[in-house]
Amino acid sequence: MRATVTAHSDYTIARIDDRVYGAFLEHLGRAIYTGIYEPDHPTADGDGMRGDVAQLVRDLRIPMVRYPGGNFVSAYNWEDGIGPRDQRPTRLDLAWHTSDSNQVGIHEFAAWCDTVNTQMMLAINLGSRGLDEARNFLEYVNGPTGSYWGDLRKKNGRADPFDVKLWCLGNEMDGPWQVGHKTAYEYGRLANEVAKTMRAFDKSLELIVCGSSHSNMPTYPDWEREVLEHTYDSVDHISLHMYFANREKNTANYLSLNEKLDRYIGTVASTINFVKSKKRSKRDVYISFDEWNVWYHSNKQDRAILDGNSGWPHAPRLLEDIYNFEDVLQVGLILNTFIRRSDVVKLACIAQLVNVIAPIMTDPKGQAWRQTIYYPYYFASIYGRGTALQLAVNTPGYDAEHGDNVGYVDISGVRNEEEGTVTFFAVNRHGSDSIDLEVSLEGFAAATVIDHQVMTHANLEAVNTAADQHNVAPRQGAGARVDGSSLSVRLPPYSYQMIRIKA
Ligand code: AHR
């Protein structure tokens, strides 16, 4: 099989916002406790944060991490996580039927973000709480000393404001499962008042209003329209979430899911434009895709805890999906979609980062290792920065549940002007055929291949474990070459590839 692509230096989509490679950490299961924080661990630093995990996170160069939820945030009192640790209350977490010792709060999380060179994206509780909590939390985090909340922060060890710019106005408020679930009208009105109040404190904040939890939600996409009609002038982004699953064990359909993702983004982009026109507005609102990942492997084993049959455990194993090789392809496809929609998707967070549906796994007191999906996320985050190219793609395809004529080759291209490189991320969705890919490079200087990483595996269900950490891992590719202005490479069946050229 053969596929052709034309990449022209003048045909671009948009400058990719680096923050599209963000991540998410929730007080859920072992994401925080025995994930990033484990004071008894041999690698723990003075704050009790695991050094081995911090290193794996640092390697990903994550621009920002959303915190502390998720569903958790909708019944969370941020004040429980400040002050002397031995006086912090243990609370029941109503979202996940667990308990939280509050040993990690905003100060500890901020210090960890400094350690791993990332920024915070904070979510406020608009479920069980509202405007007052939002303004108090904002003043505590960003306010000057000499005022009540700033002075309290100083008393708790931090004189300088944390200066957090990104704020999520609640979480999945369209979901009936959410503590404090609201209608679009109720939420839109509240979110607008909260946004106005937060802006009265600081005009330069970037505010994210809740869109749909999924494109299967019955309220989608009317939710977006109505919420934006209330908030258009006071927010910067609307948040979308989507999780990917292969419950039917149908790889062809599973690998077509990013067609659905693309339509979801397109529909919300159109809704934004509709409201913009209706408002006769000049300002733009963008999409924050602040929860995305594969999530289904652990569903059955989680039922007992989620149904409340296990009491209120602290940091149990919850949502611990063990990812396989097939999921590498899926994550590669999702990231390709974000690159191609970089004109509207400006923020995104893989959900989540450690242990809970995460690229990084840990054993308490033991090792930390990379799950299979760590790699496509790593390659996109490290090499997917720059300008997205508008590629013309000619590939054979197949009809699947989520799209017709879904290309066997899915590809994105990123030009990094500063480095003088172009990077292609390609997935071959064909299960038995290799595809000879030819990329015509137009308008670039004479090119050479500088890196070629390939991920393939004989078994789609292959995983990485503590005992076998490198079962699914990239290897150096051979055979990608540039001849004149043409890049050629063979894509093996079910493969993920990253090809970088100097151009
Ligand atoms: O990431 C896990 C959960 O998925 C989050 O808490 C929630 O926002 C979403 O439903």
Residues whose N, C-alpha, C, O or C-beta is under 5 A from the ligand:
A	BS01	AHR	G70 N71 F72 E172 A351
